Amino acid sequence: MKIFDTNDAMDALWELVSPISEKIPVYREIMDEDENSVPQSYLLIREGITDSPRLYGDGQAMRRMNNATLILISNSTGSRSNDVHNKNRAIVKELLDKEGVSYTGYNLGYNETLKQSEYSWSVSFIYGTQ
């Protein structure tokens, strides 16, 4: 499991996803663009879904385990493999595998009305300073 040397879980999550932020716009908690500026595809990051003590020293939690959510939202045309959603999904998966974090992926599907696809990852990591 990946360990980040920071006491701020959002900083740890940003450190994890920042290598792909040039390819996929990344937003913390909410996408706050106006209606005319919404990216074709973007990643929402949310930390603290659960946050619990993990490693102890002298009776105190020295490191914590955080479960966070990454949500890829894309304007798309469904499940075609050449679609931006599936390309960006592969980019995120490659990053998570490379970084060695524990994760579970969930295909949230395609919304025909909104013409959007969503994919979510539940990501677990350890953070904290000694």
Secondary structure by P-SEA (a helix, b strand, c coil): ccccccccaaaaaaaacccccccbbbbccccccccccccccbbbbbcccbbbbcccccccccbbbbbbbbbbbbbccccccccaaaaaaaaaaaaaaaaccccccccccccccccbbbbbbbcccccccc
